[in-house]
Amino acid sequence: MPLTPASQSTIALVVRQNTAGIEEPVTNILAFLQEAGHRVVFETDTAAYLGIPGIEAMTASEIGEQASRVIVMGGDGTMLGIARQLARYDIPLIGINLGRLGFITDIPVERMLPALGEILQGKATVEKRTLLEGRVMRGGEMIYCGAAVNDVVVARGSGAGMAELKVTVDGHFMYNQRSDGLIVSTPTGSTAYALSAGGPLLHPSLQGIVLVPIAPHALSNRPIAIPDTSEIVVEIVSGRDISVNFDMQTFACLQHGDEIVISRSPNTITFLHPEGWSYYHTLREKLHWHEYPSNDGKLK
C-alpha cells in the first residue's frame, strides 16, 4: 500500500541525550516541520534534555496514540529504545544518524531536511521489521517479560565460569550447550552482537531467527537459522551470575531451572527510508565491503 503524505500531522521528535552540537540540527528540523504545517512534539526525556520552550512534551504512550510519524535523532541504540516502546502502535519511524554505524538510523544529518521533505510527501521506502518477545518462567510462573528489536541474550557474569544451557525448539530438544552464553537474534540484530559472535547476516525480509552461541566449549556448536514461527526455550542448567538481556534491558537474578521462552512478537516496526534506499548499500557502507587496501596499507 503506498505511503500517503503526512499533511498537517503530529510528528514526534526523539533525540539522543548528551550529543554535542545537537541544538542546531534540532532547531533546523523544528523550523522545517513547523513551516510545513506540522504539529511537533517532544518525547518527555527529549523535552527535559533540550529545554526548548513552546514545544509540547509527550510520553511514549501519548505519542503512540497521537503521532503519525516519529523522527529519531541519534544512533541505533536510541532507535531501539523508542521502537520497543512504540511497537504496539505501529507508528512509522524515521532515523537521523548521529551515532557511529547507523544501520537503522540511516539518514545522514547533512541530508536530513531534503530526505525528510521527500518522506513526508509520501516518497519513501517502507520497511517492516520483526521483534522478539521473551518471558522468564520460574516454576511455571512468568516473572518477567521483555521485547527486543535486535536480540535476546542469555549470558554468564563477567567473573563466572561457563554457563550450561538446555535449548529446546518447538518442543524438540536441540542441545545442552556449555558456553559464555547464547544470542537469539532477529534479522535486524544479525548485523549487531550476533555478527560479532560469528553469526550470519539475515536479510530483514527473511522470516527467520538466528541462534548464535557465544564462545562455545564445543567448536562444532555453530550458529543456526530457524523459522520465526518457532518457540525457543532456553533453560538455565548450571552457571553463576547468569542474566538475560533484551537489547539493552537486563534482567538478572536468574536461577538454575529458570526458562526463557522466546518467540516472535505479534508487533512489528515500520521504518521509513528515502526513496531508493537499499539494504545492500547499507551493508557496503557500514561494513566497508567496497573498501580494499592500497599500497600503503590503508583502506580506500
DAHU-V941935 format. One record per backbone hydrogen bond with DSSP energy under -1.0 kcal/mol. CO is the residue of the C=O (numbers start at 0). NH is the residue of the N-H. Records with the same first field share a line. If there is no record, write none. Layout:
CO=NH  NH
This chain:
4=6
8=38
9=67  68
10=40
11=70
12=42
13=72
18=21
21=25
22=26
23=27
24=28
25=29
26=30
27=31
28=32
29=33
30=34
31=35
32=37
33=36
38=10
40=12
41=57
42=46
43=47
44=48
45=49
46=50
55=41
57=43
58=62
59=63
60=64
61=65
62=66
68=11
69=93
70=13
71=95
72=15
73=97
74=78
75=79
76=80
77=81
78=82
79=83
80=84
81=85
82=86
85=88
91=69
92=271
93=71
94=106
95=73
106=96
107=110
108=111
110=114
111=115
112=116
113=117
114=118
115=119
117=122
118=121
119=5
121=123
124=272
126=270
128=268
130=264
131=147
132=262
133=145
134=260
135=142
136=258
137=140
140=137
143=135
145=133
147=131
149=185
150=246
151=183
152=244
153=181
154=242
156=159
162=178
163=236  237
164=176
165=234
166=173  174
167=232
168=171
171=168
174=166
176=164
177=216
178=162
179=155
180=213
181=153
182=211
183=151
184=209
187=190
188=191
191=195
192=196
193=198
194=197
202=205
205=207
206=227
208=225
209=184
210=223
211=182
213=179
217=220
219=221
223=210
225=208
226=229
230=169
231=261
232=167
233=259
234=165
235=256
237=163
239=156
241=253
242=154
243=250
244=152
245=248
248=245
250=243
254=257
257=235
258=136
259=233
260=134
261=231
262=132
268=128
269=92
270=126
272=124
273=276
277=281
278=282
279=283
280=284
281=285
282=286
287=290
291=299
293=296
297=293
